[in-house]
């Protein structure tokens, strides 16, 4: 079975930004710790997953449909600093040089692009296994027989691969119940409340017995004590929270496997990017990309920066 690797661009670039100190600079002296960390992780994951296809999804700054549903959605998140937003722009430029397909759509999150593309991958004539690289637990709702999530657990070098069984073992619920769980407990990082007073243990117990958020309310007469009172009081809040937690599977994006083929991303193009940023250590790890064959790719005239840090 061939493999499609989908990278949650914002999640990984944020992790990279915090994994490396802001002392790593390009030949012009601009900070590029997030870009370096992103490419270092990209090479590492390609080594481990060995994908046949690769795409990357990013958030857009425009408000999403979730913000229209609930004004408090992600309201508490700090605004992205100029040092990071500038690096994301430069990362986009680097990915364009290599030719890796990037998906981002106003009104939708990267999660929605990832969800839509993973469904489209399942609809291909050839059977494809999709591996999603992200630290976002919301994406676990997409895990199924053909889709897994690869989650970083230590910095940007170690990962856990979640299939259906791994999700059940770790969280006590199935992937499809992730949105029902979020409907009950809410999500502090995204700023929506769920059902007030319902914690993780109670939520898992309810879902083990009743399977879905809606079925819990169908059988609410069977539930006793304060749990029933909490459910009755915050039914609307829980329903809204489920809407916010549910990843859209119909974002306006289209999976083109031919453009996403790893055979398109010639090693020489990645070397150009390494020269642009002075990524000396990454240059030594590029066997994961195919060498250019008939196409003569012009290399950058810039020499690697003499004082560039050598990072493992």
Secondary structure as GFF3:
##gff-version 3
##sequence-region A 1 312
A	DSSP	beta_strand	2	8	.	.	.	ID=ss1
A	DSSP	alpha_helix	9	19	.	.	.	ID=ss2
A	DSSP	alpha_helix	33	49	.	.	.	ID=ss3
A	DSSP	beta_strand	53	57	.	.	.	ID=ss4
A	DSSP	alpha_helix	65	69	.	.	.	ID=ss5
A	DSSP	alpha_helix	82	98	.	.	.	ID=ss6
A	DSSP	beta_strand	101	103	.	.	.	ID=ss7
A	DSSP	alpha_helix	110	122	.	.	.	ID=ss8
A	DSSP	beta_strand	128	133	.	.	.	ID=ss9
A	DSSP	three_ten_helix	137	142	.	.	.	ID=ss10
A	DSSP	beta_strand	147	154	.	.	.	ID=ss11
A	DSSP	beta_strand	158	162	.	.	.	ID=ss12
A	DSSP	alpha_helix	164	171	.	.	.	ID=ss13
A	DSSP	three_ten_helix	175	177	.	.	.	ID=ss14
A	DSSP	alpha_helix	178	185	.	.	.	ID=ss15
A	DSSP	alpha_helix	200	210	.	.	.	ID=ss16
A	DSSP	alpha_helix	213	218	.	.	.	ID=ss17
A	DSSP	three_ten_helix	220	222	.	.	.	ID=ss18
A	DSSP	alpha_helix	225	233	.	.	.	ID=ss19
A	DSSP	alpha_helix	235	245	.	.	.	ID=ss20
A	DSSP	alpha_helix	257	260	.	.	.	ID=ss21
A	DSSP	three_ten_helix	262	264	.	.	.	ID=ss22
A	DSSP	alpha_helix	267	277	.	.	.	ID=ss23
A	DSSP	alpha_helix	280	283	.	.	.	ID=ss24
A	DSSP	three_ten_helix	286	288	.	.	.	ID=ss25
###
